Amino acid sequence: MKVVELSGGVGGARMARGLTAVRDVDLTVVVNVGDDEEIHGLHVSADLDTVIYTLAGVEGPDGWGRSADTFVLNEELARFGVDNRFRLGDLDLALNLFRTQALAEGKPLSVITAEIADSFDLRADVVPATNDTLRTEVRIEGDEWLSFQEYFVLRGNRDEVKELRYPGSEAAHPAPGVLEAIGAADVVVIAPSNPPLSIWPILAINEIRQAIRSHQRVVAVSPLFGGKSLKGPADRVMASLGLPAGNAGVIEAYAGLIEMLVVDTQDADDARQLGGVEIMVTDTRIARATRARELAEEILAV
């Protein structure tokens, strides 16, 4: 079975881990690049790296970064008065140095990502949504616009999100292979990532949105549990952007794009009120690799 997953960071990475564990699944993971940022002069692709590390089984204990990483360089930067709140571990640093040098040599991000994935012997194809520059920016109180990492990491995603924009999306084209993978897929799975912050930047690329819209089988996995996100600001961001509460907001976030929404058992009562798409109710907690595989099997069986 050919499967395409649209993915943000931790939730998408764990969903991808489950899908790759299913026998006879050919998986392509199309990953958000709106979070990409230049940190200490390096091109950091946080979501791409989280997906790769998780599929390789070397992700950090919180789901991002590298396991057993050290932070010698990050801490040493403080000696020179450098803002080191965005923590890059030493192993993570090596990957970002490699990516930055390769970009400077003229290689496209998709080629570099494939080389990184090959170095970890991944079973899935991991592809950035685009090789073009596309960024997520957040408007907060006072009409101040922030880069995603400033909002999410440096300010701890405490600010109320008034508006989102995705500079570069109008001119961006899908990375090579993305449209072909979607067209050939038996099913497209939208990961349990934050819809506005992680998935909308992918869908802001018009050719990808149209490919998803025209696909016959698109399934989204809700990031909510009892109407709230376990971690991160998904429920708060959706509410502040005017989306309905609970999983009705997830359905509206993907209006016209999905045929089925998978919701957690905690939302079973809420699910009875939902309309417009098929609803599957099951355990969607996928921090454990075995449960991620079981969820993937349930989705693909349907």
C-alpha positions as CSV (number, residue, x, y, z in Angstrom):
1,M,0.0,0.0,0.0
2,K,1.3,3.4,-0.9
3,V,0.8,6.0,1.8
4,V,1.6,9.7,2.0
5,E,1.7,11.5,5.3
6,L,1.6,15.2,5.8
7,S,3.7,15.8,8.9
8,G,4.7,18.4,11.4
9,G,7.1,17.6,14.2
10,V,6.6,15.2,17.1
11,G,3.0,14.0,16.4
12,G,3.8,13.6,12.8
13,A,7.0,11.8,13.5
14,R,5.3,9.3,15.8
15,M,2.6,8.7,13.2
16,A,5.2,8.1,10.6
17,R,6.9,5.6,12.9
18,G,3.7,3.7,13.2
19,L,3.1,3.6,9.5
20,T,6.6,2.4,8.6
21,A,6.1,-0.5,11.1
22,V,3.1,-1.8,9.1
23,R,4.0,-4.6,6.7
24,D,4.1,-3.8,3.0
25,V,3.6,-0.1,3.4
26,D,5.5,2.2,1.0
27,L,5.5,5.5,2.9
28,T,6.4,9.1,1.8
29,V,6.4,11.7,4.6
30,V,5.9,15.2,3.3
31,V,7.2,17.5,6.0
32,N,6.5,21.1,7.0
33,V,9.3,23.6,6.5
34,G,7.5,26.7,7.8
35,D,9.4,26.2,11.1
36,D,12.8,26.4,9.4
37,E,15.1,29.0,10.9
38,E,18.6,30.3,10.9
39,I,20.1,29.6,14.3
40,H,23.8,30.6,15.0
41,G,24.2,30.9,11.2
42,L,22.9,27.4,10.6
43,H,19.9,26.3,8.6
44,V,17.8,24.4,11.1
45,S,14.9,22.3,9.8
46,A,13.3,21.3,13.1
47,D,10.4,19.2,11.7
48,L,12.4,17.4,9.1
49,D,15.0,16.4,11.8
50,T,12.4,15.3,14.3
51,V,10.8,13.0,11.7
52,I,14.2,11.6,10.7
53,Y,15.4,11.1,14.2
54,T,12.2,9.4,15.3
55,L,12.1,7.0,12.3
56,A,15.8,6.2,13.1
57,G,14.9,5.6,16.7
58,V,17.4,8.2,18.0
59,E,15.0,11.0,19.0
60,G,15.4,12.7,22.3
61,P,13.2,11.9,25.4
62,D,10.8,14.7,24.6
63,G,10.4,13.6,21.0
64,W,12.8,16.1,19.5
65,G,16.6,16.4,19.3
66,R,18.9,13.5,19.6
67,S,19.0,10.9,22.4
68,A,22.0,11.1,24.7
69,D,23.1,14.4,23.1
70,T,25.4,16.8,24.9
71,F,25.2,20.6,24.8
72,V,28.8,21.6,25.3
73,L,28.8,24.1,22.3
74,N,25.4,25.5,23.3
75,E,26.5,26.2,26.8
76,E,29.8,27.7,25.7
77,L,28.0,30.2,23.5
78,A,26.9,31.9,26.7
79,R,30.5,32.9,27.4
80,F,30.3,35.3,24.4
81,G,26.9,36.7,25.3
82,V,25.1,34.7,22.5
83,D,21.4,34.0,23.0
84,N,21.5,30.2,23.4
85,R,17.8,29.6,24.4
86,F,17.3,27.6,21.2
87,R,19.2,24.6,22.3
88,L,21.2,22.7,19.6
89,G,22.9,19.6,20.9
90,D,26.3,18.6,19.7
91,L,25.1,15.7,17.6
92,D,22.3,17.8,16.2
93,L,24.8,20.5,15.5
94,A,26.7,18.2,13.2
95,L,23.6,17.5,11.1
96,N,22.8,21.2,10.8
97,L,26.4,22.0,9.8
98,F,26.2,19.4,7.1
99,R,22.8,20.8,5.8
100,T,24.0,24.4,5.9
101,Q,27.2,23.6,4.0
102,A,25.3,21.6,1.4
103,L,22.8,24.4,0.8
104,A,25.7,26.9,0.4
105,E,27.0,24.5,-2.3
106,G,23.8,24.8,-4.2
107,K,22.1,21.5,-3.3
108,P,18.3,21.6,-2.9
109,L,16.9,20.8,0.5
110,S,15.1,17.7,-0.8
111,V,18.4,16.2,-2.0
112,I,20.1,17.0,1.3
113,T,17.2,15.5,3.3
114,A,17.4,12.3,1.2
115,E,21.1,12.1,2.0
116,I,20.5,12.6,5.7
117,A,17.7,10.0,5.7
118,D,20.0,7.5,3.8
119,S,22.7,8.0,6.4
120,F,20.2,6.7,9.1
121,D,19.0,3.8,6.8
122,L,15.3,4.9,6.9
123,R,12.6,2.7,5.3
124,A,10.4,5.7,4.4
125,D,11.0,8.6,2.0
126,V,11.2,11.9,3.9
127,V,10.6,14.9,1.7
128,P,10.3,18.7,2.5
129,A,7.1,20.1,1.3
130,T,9.1,22.5,-0.9
131,N,12.7,23.4,-1.7
132,D,11.7,27.1,-1.8
133,T,11.8,29.4,1.1
134,L,8.5,29.3,3.0
135,R,8.1,30.5,6.6
136,T,5.4,30.6,9.2
137,E,4.9,33.9,10.9
138,V,2.6,34.6,13.8
139,R,0.8,37.9,14.7
140,I,0.4,38.5,18.4
141,E,-1.1,41.4,20.4
142,G,-0.1,44.8,19.3
143,D,0.2,43.8,15.6
144,E,3.7,42.4,16.2
145,W,4.7,39.7,13.8
146,L,7.1,36.9,15.0
147,S,8.9,34.1,13.3
148,F,7.6,30.7,14.3
149,Q,10.6,29.8,16.4
150,E,10.5,33.2,18.2
151,Y,6.8,32.6,19.0
152,F,7.1,28.9,19.8
153,V,10.5,28.4,21.5
154,L,11.8,31.8,22.6
155,R,8.5,33.1,23.9
156,G,7.2,29.6,24.9
157,N,4.0,29.8,22.7
158,R,2.4,31.9,25.5
159,D,1.1,34.6,23.2
160,E,-2.4,34.5,21.8
161,V,-2.2,34.0,18.0
162,K,-4.2,36.7,16.2
163,E,-3.2,35.7,12.7
164,L,-0.9,33.5,10.7
165,R,0.8,34.1,7.4
166,Y,3.2,32.0,5.3
167,P,5.6,34.2,3.4
168,G,6.9,32.6,0.2
169,S,4.0,30.2,-0.2
170,E,2.6,32.0,-3.2
171,A,5.7,31.4,-5.2
172,A,6.6,28.0,-3.7
173,H,6.4,24.8,-5.7
174,P,6.3,21.3,-4.2
175,A,9.6,19.6,-3.9
176,P,10.3,17.0,-6.6
177,G,8.4,13.8,-6.0
178,V,5.7,15.3,-3.7
179,L,2.9,15.6,-6.2
180,E,3.8,12.2,-7.8
181,A,3.7,10.5,-4.4
182,I,0.3,12.0,-3.6
183,G,-1.1,11.0,-7.0
184,A,0.1,7.4,-6.6
185,A,-1.0,7.1,-2.9
186,D,-3.8,4.7,-1.9
187,V,-4.4,7.0,1.1
188,V,-3.1,10.3,2.4
189,V,-2.8,10.6,6.2
190,I,-2.7,14.0,7.8
191,A,-0.8,13.5,11.0
192,P,-1.9,14.6,14.5
193,S,0.1,17.7,14.2
194,N,-1.0,21.3,15.0
195,P,-3.3,22.1,12.0
196,P,-2.7,25.8,11.7
197,L,1.0,25.8,12.7
198,S,2.2,22.6,11.2
199,I,-0.1,21.4,8.4
200,W,-1.5,24.7,7.0
201,P,2.0,25.7,5.9
202,I,2.2,22.6,3.7
203,L,-1.3,23.3,2.3
204,A,-0.4,26.9,1.7
205,I,1.5,25.6,-1.4
206,N,-1.4,25.7,-3.8
207,E,-0.3,22.7,-5.9
208,I,-0.2,20.5,-2.8
209,R,-3.6,21.7,-1.6
210,Q,-5.1,21.0,-4.9
211,A,-3.6,17.5,-5.0
212,I,-5.0,16.8,-1.6
213,R,-8.3,18.2,-2.5
214,S,-8.6,16.0,-5.5
215,H,-7.4,12.8,-3.8
216,Q,-10.1,10.2,-3.1
217,R,-9.0,9.1,0.3
218,V,-7.6,11.6,2.8
219,V,-7.7,10.8,6.5
220,A,-6.8,13.2,9.3
221,V,-5.8,12.2,12.9
222,S,-6.9,14.7,15.4
223,P,-4.3,16.2,17.8
224,L,-6.9,16.7,20.5
225,F,-7.7,14.6,23.6
226,G,-10.8,15.5,25.4
227,G,-10.9,18.6,23.3
228,K,-7.4,19.7,24.4
229,S,-3.9,19.1,23.1
230,L,-1.6,17.0,25.3
231,K,1.3,19.3,24.6
232,G,1.7,22.5,22.6
233,P,-0.9,25.1,21.8
234,A,-3.1,23.4,19.1
235,D,-6.4,23.9,20.9
236,R,-5.6,27.5,21.9
237,V,-4.4,28.5,18.4
238,M,-7.4,27.0,16.7
239,A,-9.7,28.8,19.1
240,S,-7.9,32.2,18.8
241,L,-8.2,31.9,15.0
242,G,-11.9,31.4,15.2
243,L,-12.2,27.7,14.6
244,P,-15.0,25.9,16.6
245,A,-14.0,24.1,19.8
246,G,-13.0,20.5,19.9
247,N,-12.9,18.2,16.8
248,A,-15.4,20.3,14.9
249,G,-12.5,22.8,14.7
250,V,-10.2,20.1,13.3
251,I,-12.8,19.3,10.6
252,E,-13.2,23.0,9.7
253,A,-9.4,23.4,9.6
254,Y,-9.4,20.8,6.8
255,A,-12.7,21.7,5.2
256,G,-13.1,20.2,1.8
257,L,-9.9,18.1,2.1
258,I,-10.6,15.1,4.3
259,E,-13.0,12.2,4.1
260,M,-12.4,10.8,7.6
261,L,-11.3,12.1,11.0
262,V,-9.8,9.8,13.6
263,V,-10.5,11.0,17.1
264,D,-9.4,9.7,20.5
265,T,-11.7,7.7,22.8
266,Q,-11.8,10.7,25.2
267,D,-13.7,12.5,22.5
268,A,-16.3,9.8,21.8
269,D,-19.2,11.9,23.1
270,D,-17.9,14.9,21.0
271,A,-17.7,12.6,18.0
272,R,-21.4,11.8,18.0
273,Q,-22.1,15.5,17.3
274,L,-19.7,15.7,14.3
275,G,-20.9,15.6,10.8
276,G,-19.6,16.1,7.2
277,V,-17.0,13.4,7.4
278,E,-16.6,9.8,8.5
279,I,-15.4,9.5,12.1
280,M,-13.3,6.7,13.6
281,V,-13.0,6.6,17.4
282,T,-10.0,4.8,18.9
283,D,-7.0,5.3,21.1
284,T,-4.8,7.9,19.4
285,R,-2.0,8.2,22.0
286,I,1.0,7.1,20.0
287,A,4.0,7.9,22.2
288,R,4.6,4.2,22.4
289,A,5.8,2.7,19.1
290,T,3.6,-0.3,19.4
291,R,0.4,1.8,19.8
292,A,1.5,3.9,16.8
293,R,1.7,0.8,14.7
294,E,-1.6,-0.4,15.9
295,L,-3.3,2.9,15.1
296,A,-1.7,2.8,11.6
297,E,-3.0,-0.7,11.0
298,E,-6.5,0.4,12.1
299,I,-6.5,3.4,9.7
300,L,-5.2,1.4,6.8
301,A,-7.6,-1.4,7.3
302,V,-10.5,1.1,6.9
